[in-house]
Amino acid sequence: NLEMINFAPINGMRGCYVSCDYTDSFLFVAGYHDGKLTVLKILEDGGVGNITDEIFHKGMGSVAERSFRPHITCARMTHDNKYLLVADQGMDHVNVYSFQQERGKLKLADVIRSELDSAPRHIKISKDGKFIYIVHEWKCFIDVYKYEDKDGIPYFDKVQSISTMRKNSTQGTVASALSFSV
C-alpha cells in the first residue's frame, strides 16, 4: 500500500526525472520543459522539504524543433556523492555540478560536451562508480567515460562511443534509457 506523506512545489514546470543523493538527504528534479534543476531537502520521515537550490540552464541549441532551449532529462549523483551529472538534451551536453552536502547547494564544476545534435538523455554509473554511461537519444549511441575525483576536481576521460543500433536499422529510431543486467 502506498500512502502519501506530503508534497512540495518545485517552482517550475512539470519535472520529468527525480533522483536522490547517496545519503538520501536531497532530492533532485530535472525539468524538461523549462530547463530547470531543483534541489529539495528530504525530511527524516521521507517527506519532501524546502527547496535548497534552483538552477535554470540557459542557451540556444542547434536544432530549432528540439533544442531551441535547454531540456534537462536526467540528474544523477556520482557514487562518491561529490558531483551531480545533469543531462541537457537541448544543449547537447552534461553539466557537472559540485555538491555541497551541508547546504544542498550546487556549483558548476565542468561540462561534458556531447556530439552536436546527439541529445544526451540518460546517465548510468557503474556499480564501482568508476565509469559513466551517457545514452544519446537522437544519434542512438552511448558514450563511456572513466571518472575520478582528484583533489576536488572531477575528471572524465572518454574511453568508448558505441552505437545502440544495428547497421540495417530503420530511420526513426531513438534511445531513451540505460539499465544494467546481472
Number of C-alpha atoms within 10 A of each C-alpha: 2 4 5 6 9 10 9 11 12 20 10 15 14 14 20 14 17 17 16 20 22 13 9 13 18 23 20 27 24 29 27 22 16 18 24 25 25 22 24 23 21 19 13 10 8 12 13 19 19 14 20 15 15 18 14 14 19 14 12 13 19 14 13 10 9 15 19 14 23 26 28 32 28 28 29 23 23 23 16 13 16 19 26 25 21 26 31 29 29 30 30 24 23 26 22 24 20 21 20 13 14 7 11 18 17 19 13 12 15 17 15 17 12 19 12 14 20 19 29 35 27 27 25 22 21 13 9 8 14 16 19 20 19 23 27 28 21 17 19 18 19 22 19 20 20 16 17 17 13 8 6 11 12 16 14 17 13 15 10 11 14 11 13 17 14 7 7 6 9 8 6 6 12 14 19 15 14 14 8 8 3 2
